[in-house]
């Protein structure tokens, strides 16, 4: 299952390697609207493909979608292991991985332009792909709960290092160390994500899996909100310090929840 989840993730993780660098070059030599136009056309192509897919599944009448939604929420709160995984996933995206949304500001502090921003995002994509490929391997040597917690800790630590690099080495001298840290942060986040998703896929009942996975999908929408919170803090402190405050908040949550994940898993 871990390998299957990783294979599914590699499809979209792979696009994060060349396309951000290409987008940075397009912005540098053209304009930002060109990138958004390309993204929009990509979505149109996806919609066309989805429309053409054969629908062989039997349609089920769902007359009470709100009731079914709350059944999924109730299941998560009733099964503490899944609740802890959700807390970690939500907190990690909101308080740590939100640095993705703030990468233009980090690039600016590192004295870089649009192309430098593209390179930073491409380094993130490479780290994500490698983490996705190697996530199943880690499961062979350690329990999945330990691998998941390790991925969360590693993500927070490397984003913390990014903040320190940006604060101590502002300007071009810190660009290469920053690229290295975002690479490893993305690597560790993929390790966390693949193993957390595998736990949900394996242990959630079939009748509730769609609802539970849908609730888990909310995590991706928390990154912009986390960036908004960090941006609000920059009214009092500089960006790296604001991001570090957010990371320390996550580490506090991790201390409270991480040990419970390990106990519940056993």
N, C-alpha and C positions, 0 to 999 in steps of 0.2 A: 504493500500500500504506500509506503514512504516513497518508493521508486516511482510509482504511478503518479502520485501528487507532484513529485519533482518533474516528471516528464510533462505534465500538464502546465506547470509553471514556466518551464523553459521556453515555451512558445512566446509568451509575452516578455519574459525576462531578456530574451535574446535581442529584442528590438531596442533595449535600453543601452546597448553597446555602441552601435554606429550612428543611430539617429540623433541623439543629443549633440554629438560632435558636428554632424551635418547641419543640424538646426543652428548651431552657433555660427557656422560659416555662412549660412544663408542670411542670418540676421546681420552679420558683419558686412557683407557685400550687397545685401538687398534691404529688406525691411522685415519687421516682426510679423506683419499680417500674412506674409508668404508662408510662414511656418504654421500659423493657425489654419490657413486655407488647406495646406497639405494634410493636416490632422483631420479636418472636416471631411475631405475627400476620402480619407481612409475609413472613417465611420460610414460613409455612404456605401463604400465597397463592402463593408461588413454586413450592412443591412441587406444589400442585394443578395449576398451569399446565404444569409439566414432565411430570407424569403423563399429561396429556391430549394432549401433542404426539405426532404420528404418528411411528413408528419405521420409516422406509423403508430405513435402511442395512442392508446385509448384515452379519450377525453373524460375527465372526472368532473362531475358537478360539485363545485365548492360554493355552497350557499352562505357560509358564514366565515369569510376570510379573517375578520377581526378576532373571532373566537379562536381560529386556528393559530393566528399570530400569538395570542396570549397563551395558548397551549405550549408553543415553543419557548416563550419567555419563562413560563412556569417550570418547564422541564429543566432549563438551565439553572434556575435558582434552587431547584430541588436536588439536582445532582451537583454536589459541591465541586467535584473535579472540573467539570465543564465551566462552572462559574469562575473558578480561579483562572482557568485558561483565558476566558473572556476578559477578565479584569486585566491580566497581563497584556493581552493583545491590544485592548483599547488603550491602556496606559502607555504602552510602548509607542504606538502610532501617534497618540496625542502629544506626548511629552518629549519624545526622542526623535523619532523618524520624521517629525515635522521639519527637521533641518533641510530636507529635500526642497521644501517650498521656499526656504530662506537662502538657497544656494546662490541666487544672484547677488544678495547682499554680502555673503561670504566672499564671492568672487571679486566684488568691488573692493572689499577690505584687503584682499590679497593683490591688489593692483592689476587685476586682469580685466579683459574686455569680454565681448560676447563669445569669442572663440575659447577663451579660458573657461568660461562658464560651461560651454559645451564639453570641454575636456573633463571637467569635474564630474559632470553628469554621466559621461561615458565611463569614467573610472568606477562610478557607482554601478553602472550596468554590468561591467565586467565582473565586479565583485559579486553582484547578485547571481549572475550565471554560474560562476564557479561555486558559490555557496549552495546553489540549487543542485548542482551536479554531485557535490561531495556530501550533502546532507544525509543521504541514505547510508553512506559509509560509516559515519559516526555512530549510527544506530547499532552497528555490529559490535562495538566495543563498550558502549555505555547504555544504561537504561534511557528510554526515550524522554523521560521526565528530566533527567540530568542534562541531556543534550539540549532540550528546549530552554531550560533555565540558563545554561551556559551561553546559548545564542542571544538571549535577552541581555545578560550581563555584558557580553562582548560588544553588542551593539551600543549600549549606553557608554561603555568605556571608550570606545573609539570615537564616538561623537564628542565625548568630553575632551579627548585629545585634540580633535579638530578645533574646538573652541580655544584650547590653550595655545595651539599653533597660531591661530589667527590673532590671538591677543598678544603673544610674545613676538611673533615674526610677521607683523603686518607688512604688506608689500610683496614684491615678487619673490623674495627669499623664502617665504613660507608656502609658495604655491605647490612645489613638489611634495613636501611633507603633508600638505593638506590633501592632495590627490591620493597619497598613500593611505591616509586615515579614512577617507570616504570609501575607498576600495574595501578596506577591512570591515568598516561599519556595515556596508551593504552585504558583504560575505556573511557576517554573523547574523544579520537580520534574516537572510534567506534560510540559514540553518534553523533559526527559531521558527520562522513561518512554515516551512515544509513539515517540520515535526509536529507543530501545533495543529496544523490542518489534518495531518495523518491521524492524530488522536481523535479528532472530531469525526473523521470519516469512518474510523474503525469502530468506535464505541457508541455512537449515537444511533438509536433505532432507525430502521429504514423509514418508518412512517413519519418521523420528525426531522430527518436529515435535511430536507430542503429548507425547512423553516430555520433550523439552527444554523446552517451554513449561510443563509440569507442574513441572519443577525450578525454573523461573524464578518460578512462582507462590509458591514458598516465601518469597520476599522479603517478602510481606505479613505473614507470621507472625513476622518478625524485629523488627517495631516494638515489640511488648510486651517482647521480650527485651532490646532496646536500652534501653527505659525502665527495666527492672529493673536493668540495669548502671548507668545514670545515677543511679537511686535509691540504689543501693549506695554510690556515690561521695558522695552527700549526707551520709553519716555523717561526712565529714571537711570538706567544703566546702559552700557554699550551692548551690542548684539551678542558677543561671545559670553559675557556675564549673564545676560538674560537667558541664553540657551543653557548655561550651566545650572541656573536655578531650576529650570524645567527638568533637567536630567537628575538633579538631586531629589526632586519630588518623585520621579519615577523610581529611583533606587530605594527610597523609603517604602513605596508600595511593594517593590520587589522583595524587600526583606520581610514584609508582613505576609505576602502571598506565596513566595517561592517555596518555603519549607512545607507549606500545606499542599502544594502541588506534588511534591515528592512523596509525602505521606499518603495522600489519596491514591497516587499511582500504584503504590504497593499494597 
